């Protein structure tokens, strides 16, 4: 859990992902289309990936990936991100991290 929290606090926008996850890819592309370059951490390429997945589930993710953190806070998975986007709230959370 420490590694997850450290990464989430070191980067403004973090997506914990798996290289084979199409929803992870979709969320990453959404963020890039909105002007944010998220830090994407592929759990299946990390020797601690399984432990990190468990930590994400303990933190409240209903699915381990994608797990999105903005400003060090867990936003959630695809459902939460898309819900925020449809309400117009996601861009407000991302404003501090927009690329110039």
N, C-alpha and C positions, 0 to 999 in steps of 0.2 A: 504494500500500500504506500510505503514511503516513496518508492520510485514514481508511482503514478502522481502523487501529490507534488513531488518535486518538479516533474515535467510540467504539470498543470500550472504551477506558480512561476516557472521560468519563461514560459511562452504565453503570449496574449491569447492566442486561439490554438487549441490542441484538439486533434482528432485521433483517438486511439482506434486503430483500424486493423483489418487483415487484408492481405494482398488479393485474396480471392472473393472479397465481399463486394457485391455490386452496389449495395446501399451505402457502404462506406465511400465508394467512388462517387456516387451521386451527391452525397453531402459535401465531399471535398470540392467537386465541380461547382456546386451551388455557392459555396463560400468564395471560390475564385471568381465566379461570375459577379458576385457582389462586391468584389474589389479587395478581398482579404486573402492573404497568403498564409494558410494555416500550417502549423507544424503537425505533420502526419507521422504518427509512430505505428509502424506495422508490428503488431504483436506476434505474428507468425514468423518474424525475422529476428525476434529477441529471445535469448535463452531463458529469460524470466517471464516470457509471454503468458504462460499458463497461470502463474501466480498473479500477474497483473490483471488477467481476466477475472480471476476470483476476487481480487481487490475491488475491481470496478463493479462487480455484482453486489458486493457488500456495501459499497457506497450508494447503491440505489439504482443502478442501471438495470432495466428490465431485460435487456440483452447486452452482452458484453461489448459488442461492436455494432455500429460505430458509437463511441462514447465521446461526447463533445464537451469541452471545457472552454469557457470564455471568461477571461479575467480571473483565472484560478478557481472558478466555480463550476460545478457540474451542471450542465444544461440538460443533458440526457442523451437519448438516442434519436434515431430518425424521426419518430413520431413527434417528439417534443420540438425538435428543430423545425420540422415542416409546419407544425402548428404555430410556432412563433413567427415563421416567415409569412404564413397566410394572414396572420393578424397584423402584420407590419411591424412587429416588435423586434424581430431578429436584427434588422439593420440598425436599430437603436443600440442594441448590445454590442454590435460590431463596429460602431462609429470610431472608437478610439484606435482601432486596428486596421482601418482602411488604408490601402496603399495610395500614395500620392500620384 
